[in-house]
Amino acid sequence: MFTPALQAELLVLFGLLTSHDERVVVDLGDSPHAKGMKVLVPRERADDPALLRRHKQRVAAEAAEREADRREVEAIARASGMEP
């Protein structure tokens, strides 16, 4: 039940707990390995396209790395005779 709305609320809560300035949730869209990416940024930077592009690239790269790791672990499991 980890819906996009819940993800946004958790980001807001995280921002309240860890930051002294006001932060907002920005929807970064989708990438091949991550759907509905969101990021928490200072309100005054929420319209900064360069910052948002860097965040999207970072989040997408992390998701791609996790996907590659998952495929590698599954390949190792299959080669070991285990069902992934």
C-alpha positions in Angstrom: 0.0 0.0 0.0 3.0 2.3 -0.6 1.0 4.7 -2.8 2.4 7.9 -4.4 0.3 9.9 -1.9 1.8 8.0 1.1 5.3 8.5 -0.4 4.7 12.2 -0.6 3.4 12.4 3.0 6.5 10.4 4.3 8.8 12.8 2.5 7.0 15.8 4.1 7.3 14.2 7.5 11.0 13.4 6.9 11.6 17.0 5.9 9.9 18.3 9.1 12.1 16.0 11.2 15.4 16.7 9.5 15.3 20.3 8.2 15.2 23.8 9.6 13.9 25.4 6.4 10.6 24.8 4.6 10.8 22.0 2.1 8.3 20.8 -0.5 7.8 17.6 -2.4 8.5 17.8 -6.1 7.3 15.1 -8.5 10.2 14.1 -10.8 8.2 11.8 -13.0 9.3 8.4 -14.2 12.4 6.7 -15.4 12.9 3.2 -16.8 13.5 1.7 -13.4 11.6 4.1 -11.1 8.0 5.3 -11.4 6.6 8.4 -9.8 9.9 9.6 -8.4 9.6 12.4 -5.8 12.2 14.5 -4.0 12.1 16.9 -1.0 13.7 20.3 -1.8 13.8 23.7 -0.2 10.8 25.7 -1.4 12.9 28.4 -3.1 14.6 25.7 -5.2 11.5 23.8 -6.2 11.4 25.5 -9.6 15.2 25.2 -10.3 15.3 22.9 -13.4 19.0 22.2 -13.1 18.6 21.0 -9.4 15.6 18.9 -10.3 17.4 17.4 -13.3 20.3 16.4 -11.0 18.0 14.9 -8.5 16.1 12.9 -11.2 19.4 11.6 -12.7 20.6 10.6 -9.2 17.4 8.8 -8.2 17.1 7.1 -11.6 20.8 6.0 -11.4 20.2 4.5 -8.0 17.1 2.7 -9.2 19.0 1.3 -12.2 21.8 0.1 -9.9 19.3 -1.6 -7.6 17.6 -3.3 -10.6 21.0 -4.5 -11.9 21.9 -5.8 -8.5 18.5 -7.7 -8.3 19.1 -9.3 -11.7 22.7 -10.3 -10.6 21.4 -11.9 -7.4 18.7 -13.8 -9.3 21.3 -15.0 -11.8 23.5 -16.2 -9.0 20.5 -18.0 -7.3 19.7 -19.7 -10.6 23.3 -20.8 -11.2 23.3 -22.2 -7.6 20.2 -24.2 -8.3 17.9 -22.1 -6.2 14.7 -20.6 -7.4 14.9 -16.8 -7.3 
